[in-house]
Amino acid sequence: MTPAPKVSIAIVTYNAAEFVRKCLESIRRQTRVAHEVLVVDNASGPETRGYLDSTGWIRLISNGENRLWCPATNQALAAAHPDSKYFLLLNSDVEVIRPDWLERLIAILESGARVGITGTQHNYRPLGPTFGAVDGHCFMVRRELWDDPEIGPLDERYPWNGSPYVFTARAWSRGYIYRLHPPRPRLLIHHGARSRADAKGPVLNRKIDPMGILREARLDPWRESRLATPFRRVLIRWGRLPA
């Protein structure tokens, strides 16, 4: 009997077949933890769609239009296995390079009961109490956060960027923190923007309001002094602060 997945990995695809192939094949080659891969394809062309149809081991949802990243990610995880303990949002232009990558991310979430979010890259902002958020290209959460209607799922008012900030602020207001994986050892390569190369529209460059996001989450935002900021950035980057 196949074990229930411990992690549900959600990937949204839109063209970029070469990178989608690298992503999925690296997950299959490098992952030892019980998992499932949920792919939502946002109306890719024949090359990408043909490859996805040929895999046979992913759970594929095919959209007739490009719903963008956030709505499609929610669509994927709505179909997650009920016994899955962790949800991982992974961009389709990520390539996994270590066989213990998932164990390392899980270990961070299991390092404390209130560590609710982890990932490999920090988008820093000198604005307390959250000081930014984990980048969405590798964004892993405890399932109970996603299932908590006060926190999850992703806020679809931010269909391309911004929703990890909202999710983080909501989680913080409920007593959860995020903790980063340190930069060494490197777990994956993010080839960068390949998953959006063919996407068009003003929503892709929408500016977010981090202070407004904090206030909406019922947090009291405050700006950090210029002298303290560089030191805190180093500590957060190396996982010395919970952030």
Kinemage of the C-alpha trace (Angstrom):
@kinemage 1
@onewidth
@group {chain A} dominant
@subgroup {mainchain}
@vectorlist {calphas} color= white
{ca met a 1} P 0.000 0.000 0.000
{ca thr a 2} L 1.280 3.454 -0.903
{ca pro a 3} L 1.796 5.565 2.246
{ca ala a 4} L -0.283 8.698 2.665
{ca pro a 5} L 1.681 11.756 1.580
{ca lys a 6} L 3.310 13.763 4.338
{ca val a 7} L 3.681 16.753 2.002
{ca ser a 8} L 1.430 18.021 -0.760
{ca ile a 9} L 3.501 19.964 -3.308
{ca ala a 10} L 1.524 22.486 -5.377
{ca ile a 11} L 2.979 23.664 -8.686
{ca val a 12} L 1.364 26.042 -11.174
{ca thr a 13} L 2.548 25.794 -14.776
{ca tyr a 14} L 2.246 28.108 -17.749
{ca asn a 15} L 4.447 27.188 -20.718
{ca ala a 16} L 8.264 27.077 -20.137
{ca ala a 17} L 8.259 23.341 -20.848
{ca glu a 18} L 12.043 22.977 -20.407
{ca phe a 19} L 11.902 24.298 -16.844
{ca val a 20} L 8.716 22.455 -15.947
{ca arg a 21} L 10.452 19.234 -16.972
{ca lys a 22} L 13.544 20.090 -14.882
{ca cys a 23} L 11.369 20.893 -11.909
{ca leu a 24} L 9.247 17.765 -11.934
{ca glu a 25} L 12.063 15.366 -12.767
{ca ser a 26} L 14.255 16.821 -10.024
{ca ile a 27} L 11.442 16.371 -7.487
{ca arg a 28} L 10.958 12.779 -8.550
{ca arg a 29} L 14.685 12.064 -8.454
{ca gln a 30} L 15.552 13.872 -5.224
{ca thr a 31} L 12.570 13.374 -2.908
{ca arg a 32} L 12.545 10.618 -0.294
{ca val a 33} L 9.644 11.757 1.915
{ca ala a 34} L 6.153 10.471 1.111
{ca his a 35} L 4.555 13.194 -0.993
{ca glu a 36} L 2.166 14.045 -3.784
{ca val a 37} L 2.651 16.552 -6.594
{ca leu a 38} L -0.406 18.573 -7.563
{ca val a 39} L 0.044 20.472 -10.825
{ca val a 40} L -2.418 23.055 -12.090
{ca asp a 41} L -1.701 23.991 -15.698
{ca asn a 42} L -2.915 27.440 -16.702
{ca ala a 43} L -3.695 26.771 -20.362
{ca ser a 44} L -0.133 26.130 -21.534
{ca gly a 45} L 0.727 25.469 -25.148
{ca pro a 46} L 0.985 21.975 -26.656
{ca glu a 47} L 4.619 21.339 -25.638
{ca thr a 48} L 4.091 21.882 -21.908
{ca arg a 49} L 0.643 20.309 -21.840
{ca gly a 50} L 1.899 17.290 -23.774
{ca tyr a 51} L 4.737 16.743 -21.311
{ca leu a 52} L 2.423 17.042 -18.300
{ca asp a 53} L -0.038 14.592 -19.831
{ca ser a 54} L 2.792 12.112 -20.376
{ca thr a 55} L 4.143 12.046 -16.811
{ca gly a 56} L 1.656 9.629 -15.285
{ca trp a 57} L 2.738 10.227 -11.666
{ca ile a 58} L 1.499 13.760 -10.944
{ca arg a 59} L -2.063 14.807 -10.179
{ca leu a 60} L -2.865 17.190 -13.017
{ca ile a 61} L -5.621 19.793 -13.186
{ca ser a 62} L -5.873 21.507 -16.576
{ca asn a 63} L -7.403 24.972 -16.809
{ca gly a 64} L -8.855 26.444 -19.976
{ca glu a 65} L -7.456 29.891 -19.160
{ca asn a 66} L -4.562 31.405 -17.236
{ca arg a 67} L -5.889 31.912 -13.698
{ca leu a 68} L -2.470 33.160 -12.507
{ca trp a 69} L -0.447 31.803 -9.612
{ca cys a 70} L -2.470 32.455 -6.495
{ca pro a 71} L -5.908 31.201 -7.616
{ca ala a 72} L -4.334 28.170 -9.299
{ca thr a 73} L -2.336 27.335 -6.163
{ca asn a 74} L -5.517 27.419 -4.099
{ca gln a 75} L -7.130 25.219 -6.735
{ca ala a 76} L -4.308 22.680 -6.413
{ca leu a 77} L -4.335 22.469 -2.632
{ca ala a 78} L -8.117 22.207 -2.482
{ca ala a 79} L -7.481 18.761 -3.997
{ca ala a 80} L -4.744 17.774 -1.503
{ca his a 81} L -4.849 14.400 0.203
{ca pro a 82} L -6.745 14.705 3.518
{ca asp a 83} L -3.880 13.106 5.461
{ca ser a 84} L -1.164 15.408 4.158
{ca lys a 85} L 0.488 17.281 7.050
{ca tyr a 86} L 2.384 20.005 5.186
{ca phe a 87} L 1.725 22.085 2.078
{ca leu a 88} L 4.586 23.267 -0.138
{ca leu a 89} L 4.148 25.939 -2.802
{ca leu a 90} L 6.849 25.489 -5.411
{ca asn a 91} L 7.397 27.461 -8.607
{ca ser a 92} L 7.620 25.539 -11.853
{ca asp a 93} L 11.082 26.998 -12.564
{ca val a 94} L 12.631 25.524 -9.394
{ca glu a 95} L 15.147 22.691 -9.663
{ca val a 96} L 15.799 20.554 -6.568
{ca ile a 97} L 19.467 19.653 -6.045
{ca arg a 98} L 19.631 17.754 -2.711
{ca pro a 99} L 17.945 14.471 -1.782
{ca asp a 100} L 17.341 15.667 1.786
{ca trp a 101} L 15.694 18.932 0.748
{ca leu a 102} L 12.241 18.086 2.021
{ca glu a 103} L 13.520 16.567 5.278
{ca arg a 104} L 15.373 19.809 5.988
{ca leu a 105} L 12.319 21.982 5.410
{ca ile a 106} L 10.130 19.689 7.513
{ca ala a 107} L 12.694 19.764 10.334
{ca ile a 108} L 12.403 23.548 10.496
{ca leu a 109} L 8.609 23.394 10.798
{ca glu a 110} L 8.958 20.728 13.468
{ca ser a 111} L 11.529 22.748 15.438
{ca gly a 112} L 8.798 24.552 17.376
{ca ala a 113} L 5.039 24.380 17.763
{ca arg a 114} L 4.621 27.980 16.580
{ca val a 115} L 6.909 27.726 13.553
{ca gly a 116} L 4.267 27.721 10.860
{ca ile a 117} L 6.075 28.770 7.662
{ca thr a 118} L 9.481 28.085 6.139
{ca gly a 119} L 11.303 28.398 2.842
{ca thr a 120} L 14.630 29.171 1.234
{ca gln a 121} L 14.493 32.894 0.440
{ca his a 122} L 13.475 35.888 2.523
{ca asn a 123} L 11.867 38.983 1.019
{ca tyr a 124} L 12.969 41.454 3.668
{ca arg a 125} L 11.204 44.694 4.569
{ca pro a 126} L 12.284 46.917 7.493
{ca leu a 127} L 8.757 46.823 8.866
{ca gly a 128} L 7.903 45.059 12.107
{ca pro a 129} L 6.688 42.808 13.443
{ca thr a 130} L 7.058 40.426 10.475
{ca phe a 131} L 9.965 42.039 8.547
{ca gly a 132} L 8.725 40.703 5.237
{ca ala a 133} L 7.901 37.154 4.249
{ca val a 134} L 9.278 33.960 2.767
{ca asp a 135} L 9.378 34.159 -1.024
{ca gly a 136} L 6.582 32.295 -2.759
{ca his a 137} L 8.821 30.241 -5.061
{ca cys a 138} L 9.405 27.854 -2.116
{ca phe a 139} L 6.840 28.506 0.605
{ca met a 140} L 6.050 25.671 3.009
{ca val a 141} L 3.366 25.753 5.698
{ca arg a 142} L 1.764 23.568 8.300
{ca arg a 143} L -1.574 22.396 6.984
{ca glu a 144} L -3.437 23.682 10.017
{ca leu a 145} L -2.518 27.239 9.025
{ca trp a 146} L -3.895 26.738 5.524
{ca asp a 147} L -7.090 25.217 6.903
{ca asp a 148} L -7.580 28.010 9.447
{ca pro a 149} L -10.078 30.438 7.827
{ca glu a 150} L -8.422 33.315 9.699
{ca ile a 151} L -5.161 32.589 7.822
{ca gly a 152} L -5.618 30.610 4.637
{ca pro a 153} L -5.836 29.886 1.844
{ca leu a 154} L -3.951 32.442 -0.283
{ca asp a 155} L -5.668 35.796 -0.719
{ca glu a 156} L -6.808 35.926 -4.351
{ca arg a 157} L -6.926 39.721 -4.321
{ca tyr a 158} L -3.191 39.272 -4.958
{ca pro a 159} L -3.281 36.859 -7.912
{ca trp a 160} L 0.417 37.102 -8.759
{ca asn a 161} L 2.473 38.652 -5.969
{ca gly a 162} L 1.737 39.743 -2.419
{ca ser a 163} L -0.255 36.796 -1.116
{ca pro a 164} L 2.688 35.312 0.877
{ca tyr a 165} L 2.890 38.637 2.766
{ca val a 166} L -0.829 38.468 3.550
{ca phe a 167} L -0.626 34.835 4.620
{ca thr a 168} L 2.391 35.575 6.842
{ca ala a 169} L 0.727 38.568 8.494
{ca arg a 170} L -2.439 36.597 9.207
{ca ala a 171} L -0.424 33.696 10.615
{ca trp a 172} L 1.603 36.089 12.781
{ca ser a 173} L -1.588 37.564 14.206
{ca arg a 174} L -2.556 34.031 15.260
{ca gly a 175} L 0.758 33.441 17.019
{ca tyr a 176} L 2.786 31.707 14.278
{ca ile a 177} L 6.234 32.755 13.061
{ca tyr a 178} L 8.280 31.886 9.999
{ca arg a 179} L 11.816 30.541 10.079
{ca leu a 180} L 14.137 30.359 7.075
{ca his a 181} L 16.327 27.547 5.911
{ca pro a 182} L 19.939 28.837 6.038
{ca pro a 183} L 21.638 29.582 2.699
{ca arg a 184} L 23.981 26.598 3.125
{ca pro a 185} L 23.556 23.880 2.151
{ca arg a 186} L 21.676 25.016 -0.913
{ca leu a 187} L 18.536 22.966 -1.480
{ca leu a 188} L 17.370 24.162 -4.869
{ca ile a 189} L 17.963 26.471 -7.813
{ca his a 190} L 15.324 29.034 -8.693
{ca his a 191} L 15.853 29.817 -12.356
{ca gly a 192} L 13.788 32.956 -11.905
{ca ala a 193} L 10.792 34.401 -13.768
{ca arg a 194} L 10.598 31.517 -16.242
{ca ser a 195} L 7.095 30.700 -15.046
{ca arg a 196} L 5.930 34.229 -15.913
{ca ala a 197} L 7.856 34.850 -19.136
{ca asp a 198} L 4.779 34.501 -21.359
{ca ala a 199} L 2.266 36.017 -18.952
{ca lys a 200} L 0.999 39.524 -19.613
{ca gly a 201} L -1.059 42.154 -17.830
{ca pro a 202} L -0.722 44.941 -15.248
{ca val a 203} L -1.436 42.581 -12.360
{ca leu a 204} L 2.057 41.092 -12.756
{ca asn a 205} L 3.683 44.340 -11.688
{ca arg a 206} L 1.186 45.355 -9.040
{ca lys a 207} L 2.785 47.073 -6.059
{ca ile a 208} L 1.807 45.820 -2.635
{ca asp a 209} L 1.201 47.846 0.514
{ca pro a 210} L 3.049 45.972 3.289
{ca met a 211} L 1.955 48.380 6.018
{ca gly a 212} L -1.664 48.079 4.923
{ca ile a 213} L -1.367 44.291 4.892
{ca leu a 214} L -0.114 44.297 8.489
{ca arg a 215} L -2.888 46.589 9.649
{ca glu a 216} L -5.517 44.505 7.892
{ca ala a 217} L -4.195 41.489 9.827
{ca arg a 218} L -4.746 43.448 13.058
{ca leu a 219} L -1.020 43.939 13.638
{ca asp a 220} L 0.581 47.212 14.702
{ca pro a 221} L 3.295 47.999 12.118
{ca trp a 222} L 6.467 49.862 13.026
{ca arg a 223} L 9.562 50.816 11.048
{ca glu a 224} L 12.986 49.637 12.084
{ca ser a 225} L 15.841 52.107 12.433
{ca arg a 226} L 18.400 52.273 9.617
{ca leu a 227} L 21.193 51.280 12.034
{ca ala a 228} L 19.478 48.116 13.207
{ca thr a 229} L 18.283 46.950 9.800
{ca pro a 230} L 21.511 45.474 8.300
{ca phe a 231} L 22.282 43.463 11.436
{ca arg a 232} L 18.771 42.032 11.617
{ca arg a 233} L 18.879 41.132 7.914
{ca val a 234} L 22.017 39.056 8.455
{ca leu a 235} L 20.535 37.270 11.468
{ca ile a 236} L 17.312 36.479 9.624
{ca arg a 237} L 19.184 35.287 6.536
{ca trp a 238} L 21.161 32.808 8.598
{ca gly a 239} L 18.148 31.596 10.518
{ca arg a 240} L 19.347 33.089 13.824
{ca leu a 241} L 16.127 35.021 14.296
{ca pro a 242} L 12.624 33.591 13.869
{ca ala a 243} L 11.756 36.733 11.854
